[in-house]
Amino acid sequence: MSPARDEFLLRPASARDVDAVLAVKRALAMPARPGETATGGFILGAEREAYRQLIAGGCVELLEVCGRVVGYAVALPDPALRASDIWRRRAAIRWVQGFDPQPFEPEPIAYFDQLAVLPGIHVRAYGAVLGLRALAKLFAAGHRHALTTTLRAPVRNAAAHAYLRRIGARLVGQLDETYAGVGAVVSDIYHLDRDTFLARLGRYRGAPPRVAGLAERAVAGTGLA
C-alpha cells in the first residue's frame, strides 16, 4: 500500500536503529556495470561499527514512512570532518581551476557524508527533504561550509549530482579513492556555503504550498531561521 501524501517522519537515529540503517544500505548496491545511473542511492564503505559510532555521535538522521525506516542521512560536524580520512587526504584532491579551499579552511566546515533512500516516488521526494534537514542542522550549528563527495566513476551517480546542484552546491574538485570489494573509484567533490543554502531554502519556502510545507518540515526544530 502506498503511503498517504506527506505521511513521513524525520528523526535522529538511536542505538536501536543500527540494523535498520544497515538494511537500507545493503538494499542499495552499486550497479555492476560502468556507466551512469539516475536512481542513485548506493553507499560505499561504512559497516556496523562505523554506523554505531556515527549514531552515538548524533550524526545520523532517519526517514520513516508508515513506521518503517526507508532512508538515512549522515552529516559530520567540523571536529569529525577534521579527524576523518578524507580531510587527511585533502592534499590529493584535484581542485577545479579558480577554486581555492584555503580561505575557508579556518572556518567551521561540515561534511555531508551520506544520503541513502529506498526506491519509490514518494520516498525519493521525502529523501530530498531528509537531505535538506541534515544540512539545515549543520548550518544551524554554526558551520559556514559543507563539503560532500559523490561517485563519478566507474558509475556516475546522476541522481546525487542533480540533487546537489538543485540545493546550490557546486563542483569544486575530484578525488581518487579505493573501497574494499569495489576497487578504485573517482569521486566528485562539491562545496555548499551557508548563504547559498539559505537562499535556496528561501526559494523552497516561498514555493507553492506543498513544496513550502516540505521545506518547513525540513528545518523544523533545527534552529535555522
C-alpha positions as a printed Julia matrix, in Angstrom:
225×3 Matrix{Float64}:
  0.0    0.0     0.0
  1.32   3.44   -0.89
  1.82   5.93    1.95
 -0.61   8.79    2.31
  0.7   12.02    0.88
  3.36  13.53    3.17
  2.95  10.77    5.77
  6.56  10.59    6.88
  8.76  11.27    9.88
 12.26  12.72   10.19
 14.11  11.93   13.41
 17.6   11.41   14.83
 18.8    7.8    14.84
 19.31   5.97   18.12
 21.34   2.88   19.03
 18.4    0.6    18.27
 18.37   1.8    14.64
 21.71   0.34   13.53
 20.12  -2.7    11.89
 17.56  -0.56   10.07
 20.3    1.7     8.7
 22.32  -1.31    7.54
 19.24  -2.8     5.88
 18.78   0.35    3.8
 22.46   0.46    2.88
 22.55  -3.2     1.82
 19.44  -2.78   -0.32
 21.22  -0.14   -2.4
 24.03  -1.95   -4.17
 26.21  -0.13   -6.67
 25.38  -1.11  -10.29
 27.68  -3.84  -11.55
 28.32  -2.22  -14.93
 30.17   1.06  -15.52
 28.1    3.96  -16.77
 25.52   6.29  -15.28
 22.56   5.73  -13.0
 19.68   8.1   -12.44
 18.39   6.17   -9.43
 21.37   6.88   -7.18
 21.22   5.77   -3.59
 24.15   3.35   -3.34
 26.58   3.87   -0.47
 30.21   2.73   -0.41
 32.13   1.92    2.76
 30.94   2.01    6.4
 29.67  -1.04    8.26
 28.05  -1.81   11.62
 30.68  -0.39   13.98
 31.12   2.75   11.89
 27.36   3.37   11.88
 27.14   2.63   15.59
 29.73   5.32   16.26
 28.09   7.79   13.88
 24.72   7.28   15.56
 26.27   7.65   19.02
 27.79  10.93   17.85
 24.42  12.28   16.73
 25.45  12.3    13.06
 22.59  10.26   11.58
 19.06  11.39   10.66
 16.36   8.91    9.64
 13.41   8.97    7.27
 10.43   6.84    8.29
  7.38   6.14    6.14
  4.47   4.32    7.79
  6.72   3.46   10.74
  9.46   1.88    8.61
 12.97   3.3     8.2
 13.39   3.85    4.46
 16.3    6.28    4.39
 19.07   7.93    6.35
 21.5   10.82    6.12
 24.94  11.08    7.69
 26.4   14.53    8.33
 29.67  15.13   10.15
 30.34  18.29   12.16
 33.65  20.13   11.89
 35.62  18.13   14.52
 34.58  14.81   12.97
 35.45  16.02    9.47
 38.91  17.15   10.54
 39.52  13.75   12.15
 38.37  11.86    9.05
 40.29  10.14    6.29
 39.01  12.5     3.61
 40.41  15.5     5.49
 43.79  13.8     5.81
 43.78  13.2     2.05
 42.7   16.7     1.04
 46.15  17.41   -0.45
 45.34  14.72   -3.05
 42.17  16.48   -4.2
 42.32  17.9    -7.71
 40.59  21.24   -7.19
 38.93  22.84  -10.18
 40.59  25.89  -11.64
 39.5   29.04   -9.86
 38.53  27.35   -6.59
 40.86  27.87   -3.62
 39.9   25.96   -0.45
 42.48  27.62    1.78
 40.47  30.76    2.68
 37.67  28.75    4.26
 39.8   26.06    5.95
 40.0   28.05    9.24
 36.19  28.39    9.28
 33.74  25.75   10.57
 33.33  23.12    7.84
 30.93  20.17    7.85
 30.82  17.05    5.71
 27.57  15.79    4.19
 28.66  12.18    4.09
 25.73  10.0     3.01
 22.14  10.24    1.79
 20.52   6.86    1.19
 16.84   6.33    0.39
 15.0    3.24   -0.82
 13.28   3.38   -4.23
  9.78   4.81   -4.57
  8.35   8.07   -5.89
  7.07   9.34   -2.55
 10.1    8.09   -0.66
 12.53   9.81   -3.05
 10.72  13.12   -2.55
 10.92  12.72    1.2
 14.58  11.78    0.85
 15.24  15.2    -0.66
 13.67  16.7     2.46
 15.85  14.45    4.63
 18.96  15.82    2.91
 17.79  19.39    3.48
 17.24  18.63    7.15
 20.71  17.16    7.64
 22.26  20.24    6.04
 19.97  22.63    7.94
 21.15  21.13   11.24
 24.79  21.56   10.21
 24.35  25.21    9.24
 22.2   25.93   12.3
 25.08  24.61   14.42
 27.35  27.35   13.08
 29.07  25.73   10.12
 29.82  28.13    7.28
 30.64  25.49    4.69
 29.74  21.9     3.83
 31.67  19.51    1.6
 30.36  16.3     0.1
 31.56  13.66   -2.35
 29.59  11.64   -4.88
 30.68   8.94   -7.27
 31.81   9.83  -10.79
 33.47   6.58  -11.97
 33.13   3.71  -12.65
 29.44   4.6   -12.11
 28.26   8.2   -12.18
 25.58   8.85   -9.57
 23.49  11.22  -11.72
 20.73  11.49   -9.12
 23.13  12.73   -6.45
 24.79  15.21   -8.81
 21.42  16.66   -9.8
 20.26  16.92   -6.18
 23.41  18.73   -5.1
 23.07  21.25   -7.91
 19.43  21.88   -7.0
 20.3   22.78   -3.42
 23.06  25.18   -4.51
 26.22  23.08   -4.24
 28.94  23.49   -6.86
 31.52  21.07   -8.19
 34.96  22.03   -6.87
 37.24  19.0    -7.28
 37.87  15.29   -7.74
 39.47  12.64   -5.59
 40.7    9.11   -6.36
 39.54   6.63   -3.73
 39.64   2.87   -3.12
 36.91   0.8    -1.46
 37.06  -2.84   -0.37
 35.04  -5.03   -2.7
 34.76  -2.25   -5.27
 38.29  -1.16   -6.07
 39.36   2.19   -7.48
 36.74   4.91   -7.88
 36.72   8.6    -8.73
 34.6   10.91   -6.58
 33.47  14.44   -7.38
 33.68  16.93   -4.53
 31.0   19.57   -4.04
 31.02  22.67   -1.85
 27.97  24.39   -0.37
 28.17  27.56    1.71
 25.63  28.61    4.3
 24.43  31.74    2.5
 23.76  29.88   -0.74
 21.9   27.16    1.13
 19.74  29.68    2.96
 18.93  31.45   -0.32
 17.93  28.18   -1.98
 15.92  27.17    1.07
 14.16  30.52    0.92
 13.03  29.73   -2.62
 11.52  26.45   -1.49
  9.77  28.12    1.44
  8.27  30.66   -0.96
  7.12  27.99   -3.42
  3.56  26.59   -3.77
  2.07  25.24   -0.53
  3.11  21.59   -0.75
  6.76  22.37   -1.55
  6.81  25.13    1.05
  5.34  22.75    3.61
  8.02  20.15    2.95
 10.73  22.81    3.28
  9.28  23.89    6.62
  9.34  20.29    7.83
 12.98  20.05    6.79
 14.01  22.93    9.07
 11.5   22.43   11.92
 13.32  22.2    15.23
 16.77  22.79   13.75
 17.07  26.4    14.93
 17.7   27.58   11.38
 15.67  30.71   10.68
